[in-house]
Amino acid sequence: MTTELLFRDDAYAEDCEAVVVSAEGNRVVLDRTVFYANAGGQAGDSGRLIVLGKGILPVENAVYSEDKSDVVHLLPVGAELPEVGSVVRAEVDWDRRHRHMRMHTALHLLCSLIPFPVTGGSIGSEESRLDFDISDADAVEREALTVALNRLVSEDHPVTTRWISDEELEANPSLVRTMSVKPPMGSGRIRLVAIGADEGVDLQPCGGTHVRSTGEIGPVVISKIDKKGRQNRRIRVRFAEEGAPEGTTA
């Protein structure tokens, strides 16, 4: 069984009808889902399953199965499980998902502004971060980076996706910016996320959810730059409405 990943083709799909293919413990697998599963630094979706004619089951998180073939919807421990074969409506917590989409696209913009390898990252609804392998401690400055990031946001660049083959990625290794997480290969195709009408702002492999244009992100701030080792710099991003920047540490 392989779960159909509806979020991959339409990140704006908030709900879908699906059939329960397995239910055990607090883990429910559906034949199709709009729930993004925790991967690539982006948190899994939360939301609910509406069992038609029976009630509502909260979904606390979504993760991939061990073999990566299915999305597992994690319910509260002890929750009554839907029956295998039953039809449910899967609904994501849209406000939280949309914040993840805005944040994820903002991190791609951040990545486009810093010409250093990415060593790690995390995407959340309140704060996100990217870690860079930066040898020059003065290569990034919080206020200037905030200005540059918001310029890209306000320019309202389109965000699109397309697919390439494993062979095309192998022929263009510079597309991969992350040192710690490599795009999955072996399925025959790899999803690229492109920002800019001519893909000139950013282009890299990514399986996450994104907004349709950078203007949808809204104002952001670089809230903090941490030194994590001799060359590692952790750059934290928050939405501007979350409050003033916390400052910079060296």
Secondary structure, DSSP 8 states (H G I E B T S, - for coil): ---EEHHHH-TT--EEEEEEEEEETTEEEESEE----SBTTB----EEEEETTTEEEEE-EEEE-TTSSSEEEE--TT-----TT-EEEEEE-HHHHHHHHHHHHHHHHHHHH--S-EEEEEB-SSEEEEEEE-S-TTS--HHHHHHHHHHHHHTT-BEEEEEE-HHHHHH-GGG--BSS-----SSS-EEEEEESTTS-SEEEE--S---SBGGGG--EEEEEEEE-SSSEEEEEEEEGGG-S------
